[in-house]
Amino acid sequence: MFYLIAARSLNGVIGNNGEMPWGRTMPIDLRNVKELTTGHPVLMGRKTYDSIGRALPNRRNIILSRETDLVIKGCEVMTFEEVLNTSFDKPAFVFGGEQIYRLFAPYISRAYITVIEHEFEGDTYLPDLPGEWREIARNHHAKDDKNAYDCTFYIYEKGK
């Protein structure tokens, strides 16, 4: 089972020059990601891994790559096909970036999307997910002294 987790701006931007356009100004989103994904496998592309700079603790970190000889400390490196043929004991979170989201889009059954309520310049976007989706939860957080922007956490499930 695959879940998507992403933060995007109002205009759909998820990245700019290999970084989140809002930088580290949204610790509430980082905390949400940690709470949701701890104990689960996380699947990401090498560029997303490079932007993070390390394996995420207390998670099975899987880096998708066509480079079969790639070695990354604290991570497993797999091809897309290998991931699809792997049995996970918990849902695996698809962590990005844009190309990885596109690859897994047909396989996603639940999506956790944080909308940062601001428009940003960017070069990477969250793609639309195919199929019918229904919102099952939403939680708004107003900007405060620690978080630079309003944001809303959404959970969507794919319809039958």
Secondary structure, 3 states (H helix, E strand, C coil): CEEEEEEEECCCEEEECCECCCCCCCHHHHHHHHHHHCCCEEEEEHHHHHHHCCCCCCCEEEEECCCCCCCCCCCEEECHHHHHCCCCCCCEEEEECHHHHHHHHHHEEEEEEEEECCCCCCCEECCCCCCCEEEEEEEEECCCCCCCCCEEEEEEEECC
